[in-house]
């Protein structure tokens, strides 16, 4: 066994708690990153919709599906 393997029930409990905390921290980081990327994507889509609507207006094309804000 490796030197850092748990040797007692207390060691095992502390190891498991540390492992779960590490996993929770990683999950939270990934969740935060995903949420930020989704927010960025939403902003990009809104900007794209506005740009397309502006181009349609400039081209004299009627937009029948105006985006509600």
PDB file as gemmi writes it, atoms N, CA and C in Angstrom:
CRYST1    1.000    1.000    1.000  90.00  90.00  90.00 P 1                      
ATOM      1  N   UNK A   1       0.827  -1.194   0.000  1.00  0.00           N  
ATOM      2  CA  UNK A   1       0.000   0.000   0.000  1.00  0.00           C  
ATOM      3  C   UNK A   1       0.863   1.245   0.000  1.00  0.00           C  
ATOM      4  N   UNK A   2       0.336   2.298  -0.543  1.00  0.00           N  
ATOM      5  CA  UNK A   2       1.067   3.567  -0.575  1.00  0.00           C  
ATOM      6  C   UNK A   2       1.091   4.169   0.815  1.00  0.00           C  
ATOM      7  N   UNK A   3       2.037   5.074   1.034  1.00  0.00           N  
ATOM      8  CA  UNK A   3       2.182   5.704   2.342  1.00  0.00           C  
ATOM      9  C   UNK A   3       0.966   6.526   2.746  1.00  0.00           C  
ATOM     10  N   UNK A   4       0.219   7.062   1.774  1.00  0.00           N  
ATOM     11  CA  UNK A   4      -0.911   7.922   2.118  1.00  0.00           C  
ATOM     12  C   UNK A   4      -2.235   7.159   2.179  1.00  0.00           C  
ATOM     13  N   UNK A   5      -2.193   5.821   2.083  1.00  0.00           N  
ATOM     14  CA  UNK A   5      -3.416   5.032   2.198  1.00  0.00           C  
ATOM     15  C   UNK A   5      -3.940   5.129   3.629  1.00  0.00           C  
ATOM     16  N   UNK A   6      -5.265   5.213   3.792  1.00  0.00           N  
ATOM     17  CA  UNK A   6      -5.834   5.283   5.139  1.00  0.00           C  
ATOM     18  C   UNK A   6      -5.565   3.984   5.917  1.00  0.00           C  
ATOM     19  N   UNK A   7      -5.176   4.116   7.173  1.00  0.00           N  
ATOM     20  CA  UNK A   7      -4.820   2.956   7.994  1.00  0.00           C  
ATOM     21  C   UNK A   7      -5.859   2.675   9.079  1.00  0.00           C  
ATOM     22  N   UNK A   8      -6.624   3.689   9.444  1.00  0.00           N  
ATOM     23  CA  UNK A   8      -7.619   3.535  10.499  1.00  0.00           C  
ATOM     24  C   UNK A   8      -8.971   4.010   9.977  1.00  0.00           C  
ATOM     25  N   UNK A   9     -10.033   3.648  10.670  1.00  0.00           N  
ATOM     26  CA  UNK A   9     -11.352   4.166  10.259  1.00  0.00           C  
ATOM     27  C   UNK A   9     -11.394   5.695  10.215  1.00  0.00           C  
ATOM     28  N   UNK A  10     -10.716   6.341  11.160  1.00  0.00           N  
ATOM     29  CA  UNK A  10     -10.649   7.809  11.182  1.00  0.00           C  
ATOM     30  C   UNK A  10      -9.928   8.326   9.938  1.00  0.00           C  
ATOM     31  N   UNK A  11      -8.818   7.678   9.583  1.00  0.00           N  
ATOM     32  CA  UNK A  11      -8.087   8.054   8.370  1.00  0.00           C  
ATOM     33  C   UNK A  11      -8.970   7.886   7.129  1.00  0.00           C  
ATOM     34  N   UNK A  12      -9.693   6.777   7.078  1.00  0.00           N  
ATOM     35  CA  UNK A  12     -10.569   6.500   5.945  1.00  0.00           C  
ATOM     36  C   UNK A  12     -11.669   7.553   5.850  1.00  0.00           C  
ATOM     37  N   UNK A  13     -12.225   7.906   6.986  1.00  0.00           N  
ATOM     38  CA  UNK A  13     -13.281   8.922   7.027  1.00  0.00           C  
ATOM     39  C   UNK A  13     -12.754  10.266   6.544  1.00  0.00           C  
ATOM     40  N   UNK A  14     -11.586  10.649   7.021  1.00  0.00           N  
ATOM     41  CA  UNK A  14     -10.983  11.921   6.604  1.00  0.00           C  
ATOM     42  C   UNK A  14     -10.640  11.896   5.113  1.00  0.00           C  
ATOM     43  N   UNK A  15     -10.135  10.756   4.636  1.00  0.00           N  
ATOM     44  CA  UNK A  15      -9.808  10.619   3.222  1.00  0.00           C  
ATOM     45  C   UNK A  15     -11.067  10.762   2.368  1.00  0.00           C  
ATOM     46  N   UNK A  16     -12.140  10.081   2.754  1.00  0.00           N  
ATOM     47  CA  UNK A  16     -13.398  10.142   2.006  1.00  0.00           C  
ATOM     48  C   UNK A  16     -13.963  11.555   2.026  1.00  0.00           C  
ATOM     49  N   UNK A  17     -13.923  12.203   3.164  1.00  0.00           N  
ATOM     50  CA  UNK A  17     -14.426  13.580   3.283  1.00  0.00           C  
ATOM     51  C   UNK A  17     -13.626  14.528   2.393  1.00  0.00           C  
ATOM     52  N   UNK A  18     -12.314  14.358   2.402  1.00  0.00           N  
ATOM     53  CA  UNK A  18     -11.449  15.189   1.562  1.00  0.00           C  
ATOM     54  C   UNK A  18     -11.726  14.947   0.078  1.00  0.00           C  
ATOM     55  N   UNK A  19     -11.893  13.679  -0.283  1.00  0.00           N  
ATOM     56  CA  UNK A  19     -12.180  13.330  -1.670  1.00  0.00           C  
ATOM     57  C   UNK A  19     -13.518  13.927  -2.116  1.00  0.00           C  
ATOM     58  N   UNK A  20     -14.541  13.793  -1.302  1.00  0.00           N  
ATOM     59  CA  UNK A  20     -15.853  14.352  -1.637  1.00  0.00           C  
ATOM     60  C   UNK A  20     -15.808  15.869  -1.733  1.00  0.00           C  
ATOM     61  N   UNK A  21     -15.068  16.511  -0.843  1.00  0.00           N  
ATOM     62  CA  UNK A  21     -14.931  17.972  -0.886  1.00  0.00           C  
ATOM     63  C   UNK A  21     -14.247  18.395  -2.182  1.00  0.00           C  
ATOM     64  N   UNK A  22     -13.199  17.667  -2.560  1.00  0.00           N  
ATOM     65  CA  UNK A  22     -12.470  17.954  -3.797  1.00  0.00           C  
ATOM     66  C   UNK A  22     -13.397  17.801  -5.003  1.00  0.00           C  
ATOM     67  N   UNK A  23     -14.169  16.727  -5.033  1.00  0.00           N  
ATOM     68  CA  UNK A  23     -15.101  16.510  -6.131  1.00  0.00           C  
ATOM     69  C   UNK A  23     -16.174  17.599  -6.172  1.00  0.00           C  
ATOM     70  N   UNK A  24     -16.671  17.988  -5.013  1.00  0.00           N  
ATOM     71  CA  UNK A  24     -17.682  19.042  -4.947  1.00  0.00           C  
ATOM     72  C   UNK A  24     -17.105  20.370  -5.461  1.00  0.00           C  
ATOM     73  N   UNK A  25     -15.891  20.686  -5.071  1.00  0.00           N  
ATOM     74  CA  UNK A  25     -15.250  21.922  -5.535  1.00  0.00           C  
ATOM     75  C   UNK A  25     -15.064  21.899  -7.057  1.00  0.00           C  
ATOM     76  N   UNK A  26     -14.632  20.771  -7.589  1.00  0.00           N  
ATOM     77  CA  UNK A  26     -14.449  20.651  -9.036  1.00  0.00           C  
ATOM     78  C   UNK A  26     -15.787  20.773  -9.773  1.00  0.00           C  
ATOM     79  N   UNK A  27     -16.808  20.116  -9.234  1.00  0.00           N  
ATOM     80  CA  UNK A  27     -18.134  20.192  -9.846  1.00  0.00           C  
ATOM     81  C   UNK A  27     -18.644  21.626  -9.838  1.00  0.00           C  
ATOM     82  N   UNK A  28     -18.460  22.326  -8.717  1.00  0.00           N  
ATOM     83  CA  UNK A  28     -18.914  23.717  -8.620  1.00  0.00           C  
ATOM     84  C   UNK A  28     -18.173  24.598  -9.621  1.00  0.00           C  
ATOM     85  N   UNK A  29     -16.883  24.397  -9.766  1.00  0.00           N  
ATOM     86  CA  UNK A  29     -16.094  25.162 -10.731  1.00  0.00           C  
ATOM     87  C   UNK A  29     -16.601  24.916 -12.149  1.00  0.00           C  
ATOM     88  N   UNK A  30     -16.822  23.650 -12.476  1.00  0.00           N  
ATOM     89  CA  UNK A  30     -17.318  23.320 -13.814  1.00  0.00           C  
ATOM     90  C   UNK A  30     -18.723  23.878 -14.031  1.00  0.00           C  
ATOM     91  N   UNK A  31     -19.548  23.820 -13.008  1.00  0.00           N  
ATOM     92  CA  UNK A  31     -20.904  24.354 -13.097  1.00  0.00           C  
ATOM     93  C   UNK A  31     -20.871  25.864 -13.323  1.00  0.00           C  
ATOM     94  N   UNK A  32     -20.012  26.553 -12.584  1.00  0.00           N  
ATOM     95  CA  UNK A  32     -19.874  28.011 -12.749  1.00  0.00           C  
ATOM     96  C   UNK A  32     -19.390  28.356 -14.154  1.00  0.00           C  
ATOM     97  N   UNK A  33     -18.418  27.593 -14.651  1.00  0.00           N  
ATOM     98  CA  UNK A  33     -17.906  27.843 -15.999  1.00  0.00           C  
ATOM     99  C   UNK A  33     -18.980  27.606 -17.049  1.00  0.00           C  
ATOM    100  N   UNK A  34     -19.752  26.547 -16.878  1.00  0.00           N  
ATOM    101  CA  UNK A  34     -20.822  26.242 -17.826  1.00  0.00           C  
ATOM    102  C   UNK A  34     -21.891  27.335 -17.811  1.00  0.00           C  
ATOM    103  N   UNK A  35     -22.257  27.774 -16.626  1.00  0.00           N  
ATOM    104  CA  UNK A  35     -23.249  28.850 -16.507  1.00  0.00           C  
ATOM    105  C   UNK A  35     -22.747  30.118 -17.183  1.00  0.00           C  
ATOM    106  N   UNK A  36     -21.480  30.459 -16.985  1.00  0.00           N  
ATOM    107  CA  UNK A  36     -20.913  31.654 -17.611  1.00  0.00           C  
ATOM    108  C   UNK A  36     -20.914  31.515 -19.131  1.00  0.00           C  
ATOM    109  N   UNK A  37     -20.550  30.353 -19.622  1.00  0.00           N  
ATOM    110  CA  UNK A  37     -20.536  30.129 -21.076  1.00  0.00           C  
ATOM    111  C   UNK A  37     -21.941  30.204 -21.653  1.00  0.00           C  
ATOM    112  N   UNK A  38     -22.925  29.687 -20.926  1.00  0.00           N  
ATOM    113  CA  UNK A  38     -24.313  29.769 -21.397  1.00  0.00           C  
ATOM    114  C   UNK A  38     -24.788  31.224 -21.412  1.00  0.00           C  
ATOM    115  N   UNK A  39     -24.420  31.995 -20.391  1.00  0.00           N  
ATOM    116  CA  UNK A  39     -24.768  33.417 -20.368  1.00  0.00           C  
ATOM    117  C   UNK A  39     -24.120  34.144 -21.545  1.00  0.00           C  
ATOM    118  N   UNK A  40     -22.858  33.845 -21.796  1.00  0.00           N  
ATOM    119  CA  UNK A  40     -22.154  34.456 -22.931  1.00  0.00           C  
ATOM    120  C   UNK A  40     -22.824  34.077 -24.249  1.00  0.00           C  
ATOM    121  N   UNK A  41     -23.198  32.816 -24.387  1.00  0.00           N  
ATOM    122  CA  UNK A  41     -23.857  32.352 -25.605  1.00  0.00           C  
ATOM    123  C   UNK A  41     -25.190  33.078 -25.781  1.00  0.00           C  
ATOM    124  N   UNK A  42     -25.947  33.233 -24.707  1.00  0.00           N  
ATOM    125  CA  UNK A  42     -27.216  33.948 -24.777  1.00  0.00           C  
ATOM    126  C   UNK A  42     -27.017  35.384 -25.228  1.00  0.00           C  
ATOM    127  N   UNK A  43     -25.999  36.041 -24.693  1.00  0.00           N  
ATOM    128  CA  UNK A  43     -25.696  37.422 -25.096  1.00  0.00           C  
ATOM    129  C   UNK A  43     -25.310  37.484 -26.565  1.00  0.00           C  
ATOM    130  N   UNK A  44     -24.505  36.522 -27.008  1.00  0.00           N  
ATOM    131  CA  UNK A  44     -24.089  36.486 -28.419  1.00  0.00           C  
ATOM    132  C   UNK A  44     -25.286  36.266 -29.343  1.00  0.00           C  
ATOM    133  N   UNK A  45     -26.200  35.394 -28.933  1.00  0.00           N  
ATOM    134  CA  UNK A  45     -27.385  35.130 -29.748  1.00  0.00           C  
ATOM    135  C   UNK A  45     -28.258  36.385 -29.832  1.00  0.00           C  
ATOM    136  N   UNK A  46     -28.444  37.064 -28.699  1.00  0.00           N  
ATOM    137  CA  UNK A  46     -29.240  38.299 -28.709  1.00  0.00           C  
ATOM    138  C   UNK A  46     -28.609  39.349 -29.626  1.00  0.00           C  
ATOM    139  N   UNK A  47     -27.275  39.483 -29.566  1.00  0.00           N  
ATOM    140  CA  UNK A  47     -26.592  40.439 -30.428  1.00  0.00           C  
ATOM    141  C   UNK A  47     -26.754  40.042 -31.894  1.00  0.00           C  
ATOM    142  N   UNK A  48     -26.625  38.764 -32.182  1.00  0.00           N  
ATOM    143  CA  UNK A  48     -26.786  38.282 -33.546  1.00  0.00           C  
ATOM    144  C   UNK A  48     -28.201  38.557 -34.062  1.00  0.00           C  
ATOM    145  N   UNK A  49     -29.202  38.312 -33.207  1.00  0.00           N  
ATOM    146  CA  UNK A  49     -30.588  38.584 -33.597  1.00  0.00           C  
ATOM    147  C   UNK A  49     -30.783  40.066 -33.901  1.00  0.00           C  
ATOM    148  N   UNK A  50     -30.208  40.923 -33.079  1.00  0.00           N  
ATOM    149  CA  UNK A  50     -30.321  42.364 -33.301  1.00  0.00           C  
ATOM    150  C   UNK A  50     -29.640  42.745 -34.613  1.00  0.00           C  
ATOM    151  N   UNK A  51     -28.441  42.205 -34.837  1.00  0.00           N  
ATOM    152  CA  UNK A  51     -27.712  42.520 -36.072  1.00  0.00           C  
ATOM    153  C   UNK A  51     -28.479  42.054 -37.307  1.00  0.00           C  
ATOM    154  N   UNK A  52     -29.068  40.870 -37.244  1.00  0.00           N  
ATOM    155  CA  UNK A  52     -29.852  40.357 -38.368  1.00  0.00           C  
ATOM    156  C   UNK A  52     -31.071  41.248 -38.597  1.00  0.00           C  
ATOM    157  N   UNK A  53     -31.747  41.624 -37.530  1.00  0.00           N  
ATOM    158  CA  UNK A  53     -32.908  42.521 -37.659  1.00  0.00           C  
ATOM    159  C   UNK A  53     -32.499  43.862 -38.266  1.00  0.00           C  
ATOM    160  N   UNK A  54     -31.362  44.386 -37.830  1.00  0.00           N  
ATOM    161  CA  UNK A  54     -30.869  45.654 -38.386  1.00  0.00           C  
ATOM    162  C   UNK A  54     -30.573  45.512 -39.884  1.00  0.00           C  
ATOM    163  N   UNK A  55     -29.937  44.415 -40.263  1.00  0.00           N  
ATOM    164  CA  UNK A  55     -29.629  44.186 -41.674  1.00  0.00           C  
ATOM    165  C   UNK A  55     -30.906  44.031 -42.497  1.00  0.00           C  
ATOM    166  N   UNK A  56     -31.889  43.349 -41.940  1.00  0.00           N  
ATOM    167  CA  UNK A  56     -33.160  43.182 -42.649  1.00  0.00           C  
ATOM    168  C   UNK A  56     -33.845  44.540 -42.834  1.00  0.00           C  
ATOM    169  N   UNK A  57     -33.768  45.368 -41.801  1.00  0.00           N  
ATOM    170  CA  UNK A  57     -34.363  46.708 -41.896  1.00  0.00           C  
ATOM    171  C   UNK A  57     -33.654  47.523 -42.973  1.00  0.00           C  
ATOM    172  N   UNK A  58     -32.338  47.465 -42.975  1.00  0.00           N  
ATOM    173  CA  UNK A  58     -31.566  48.188 -43.980  1.00  0.00           C  
ATOM    174  C   UNK A  58     -31.870  47.691 -45.383  1.00  0.00           C  
ATOM    175  N   UNK A  59     -32.141  46.398 -45.522  1.00  0.00           N  
ATOM    176  CA  UNK A  59     -32.426  45.819 -46.830  1.00  0.00           C  
ATOM    177  C   UNK A  59     -33.888  46.015 -47.236  1.00  0.00           C  
ATOM    178  N   UNK A  60     -34.685  46.556 -46.323  1.00  0.00           N  
ATOM    179  CA  UNK A  60     -36.094  46.786 -46.621  1.00  0.00           C  
ATOM    180  C   UNK A  60     -36.944  45.538 -46.533  1.00  0.00           C  
ATOM    181  N   UNK A  61     -36.462  44.534 -45.818  1.00  0.00           N  
ATOM    182  CA  UNK A  61     -37.215  43.296 -45.645  1.00  0.00           C  
ATOM    183  C   UNK A  61     -38.004  43.397 -44.351  1.00  0.00           C  
ATOM    184  N   UNK A  62     -39.297  43.049 -44.406  1.00  0.00           N  
ATOM    185  CA  UNK A  62     -40.137  43.110 -43.212  1.00  0.00           C  
ATOM    186  C   UNK A  62     -39.841  41.911 -42.333  1.00  0.00           C  
ATOM    187  N   UNK A  63     -39.631  42.156 -41.055  1.00  0.00           N  
ATOM    188  CA  UNK A  63     -39.359  41.095 -40.113  1.00  0.00           C  
ATOM    189  C   UNK A  63     -40.682  40.715 -39.442  1.00  0.00           C  
ATOM    190  N   UNK A  64     -41.185  39.532 -39.762  1.00  0.00           N  
ATOM    191  CA  UNK A  64     -42.476  39.091 -39.215  1.00  0.00           C  
ATOM    192  C   UNK A  64     -42.321  38.390 -37.865  1.00  0.00           C  
ATOM    193  N   UNK A  65     -41.095  38.106 -37.450  1.00  0.00           N  
ATOM    194  CA  UNK A  65     -40.868  37.444 -36.169  1.00  0.00           C  
ATOM    195  C   UNK A  65     -40.007  38.328 -35.287  1.00  0.00           C  
ATOM    196  N   UNK A  66     -40.485  39.519 -35.011  1.00  0.00           N  
ATOM    197  CA  UNK A  66     -39.742  40.460 -34.173  1.00  0.00           C  
ATOM    198  C   UNK A  66     -39.521  39.832 -32.798  1.00  0.00           C  
ATOM    199  N   UNK A  67     -38.304  39.931 -32.301  1.00  0.00           N  
ATOM    200  CA  UNK A  67     -37.959  39.362 -31.007  1.00  0.00           C  
ATOM    201  C   UNK A  67     -38.493  40.267 -29.913  1.00  0.00           C  
ATOM    202  N   UNK A  68     -39.252  39.701 -29.000  1.00  0.00           N  
ATOM    203  CA  UNK A  68     -39.786  40.476 -27.871  1.00  0.00           C  
ATOM    204  C   UNK A  68     -38.702  40.626 -26.820  1.00  0.00           C  
ATOM    205  N   UNK A  69     -38.565  41.805 -26.278  1.00  0.00           N  
ATOM    206  CA  UNK A  69     -37.545  42.033 -25.232  1.00  0.00           C  
ATOM    207  C   UNK A  69     -38.212  42.369 -23.962  1.00  0.00           C  
TER     208      UNK A  69                                                      
END                                                                             
